């Protein structure tokens, strides 16, 4: 059952990327890491936001299992592609 949910979430994500790309929106996808296992990280909108002045805000996650979603490689990938002036954690 968990595998089916993960597959459906991944398919939904892929469709969303496709819809945005087809509409002319530039989409940046950062691949997840197998460890630590974070099955809900396919949609990272809960722990990070981006602002036009180059600021990134990082938010705490209430659920312990979701806190692991804040992976440094995501921030590194963003910094490689976009101007990051300030990070507020």
Phi and psi in degrees as a GROMACS rama.xvg file:
@    title "Ramachandran Plot"
@    xaxis  label "Phi"
@    yaxis  label "Psi"
@TYPE xy
-62.2329  -37.3373  UNK-2
-64.2718  -41.1412  UNK-3
-63.7366  -40.5435  UNK-4
-64.2909  -43.4789  UNK-5
-62.6492  -42.1941  UNK-6
-64.8243  -40.7372  UNK-7
-65.3912  -40.5384  UNK-8
-64.8022  -42.5066  UNK-9
-63.6921  -40.9521  UNK-10
-65.1801  -41.4263  UNK-11
-61.7932  -43.2289  UNK-12
-60.4194  -47.6978  UNK-13
-60.4029  -40.9096  UNK-14
-63.9679  -41.8751  UNK-15
-63.1415  -43.9167  UNK-16
-59.3973  -42.7584  UNK-17
-63.574  -45.7206  UNK-18
-61.091  -46.1521  UNK-19
-63.144  -46.8214  UNK-20
-60.8422  -43.3785  UNK-21
-65.1047  -22.9543  UNK-22
-89.0535  3.24716  UNK-23
90.0457  9.81508  UNK-24
-87.2576  129.796  UNK-25
-76.9433  124.424  UNK-26
-115.184  131.956  UNK-27
-109.197  122.849  UNK-28
-113.577  127.82  UNK-29
-109.423  118.043  UNK-30
-65.5568  142.19  UNK-31
-77.4731  163.567  UNK-32
-102.326  148.763  UNK-33
-67.4111  -29.6256  UNK-34
-128.133  138.189  UNK-35
-68.7457  148.381  UNK-36
-70.0756  118.303  UNK-37
-133.763  81.7783  UNK-38
-62.645  -22.0499  UNK-39
-90.4361  -0.379191  UNK-40
-77.6132  0.734183  UNK-41
-61.7465  -24.8345  UNK-42
-123.52  91.4721  UNK-43
-83.0518  17.2943  UNK-44
-66.3912  -8.53106  UNK-45
-87.1849  -17.591  UNK-46
-117.857  -1.89433  UNK-47
-147.27  144.907  UNK-48
-140.193  153.19  UNK-49
-120.268  140.968  UNK-50
-129.266  152.622  UNK-51
-62.2999  -20.9597  UNK-52
-85.3765  8.32562  UNK-53
87.5611  10.5987  UNK-54
-90.2404  138.527  UNK-55
-114.192  130.313  UNK-56
-105.935  133.024  UNK-57
-109.461  131.744  UNK-58
-112.092  147.393  UNK-59
-72.2511  154.12  UNK-60
-111.599  131.152  UNK-61
-67.0034  -46.0069  UNK-62
-75.7804  128.578  UNK-63
-57.3474  -42.8903  UNK-64
-66.5998  -20.5275  UNK-65
-88.4896  -18.0154  UNK-66
-62.5708  -28.5428  UNK-67
-70.3584  -11.0149  UNK-68
-68.5071  -19.7897  UNK-69
-78.623  77.0858  UNK-70
-93.9294  132.339  UNK-71
-57.3068  -32.9466  UNK-72
-64.6341  -25.2265  UNK-73
-68.1462  -45.9024  UNK-74
-64.6056  -38.5782  UNK-75
-62.8802  -44.1529  UNK-76
-63.8883  -37.5584  UNK-77
-66.7524  -44.8193  UNK-78
-64.7491  -27.1632  UNK-79
-71.1143  -27.9316  UNK-80
-106.518  -25.0202  UNK-81
-128.123  159.669  UNK-82
-78.9864  118.526  UNK-83
-114.676  111.628  UNK-84
-91.277  -32.1875  UNK-85
-156.167  140.096  UNK-86
-122.339  123.428  UNK-87
-112.965  118.014  UNK-88
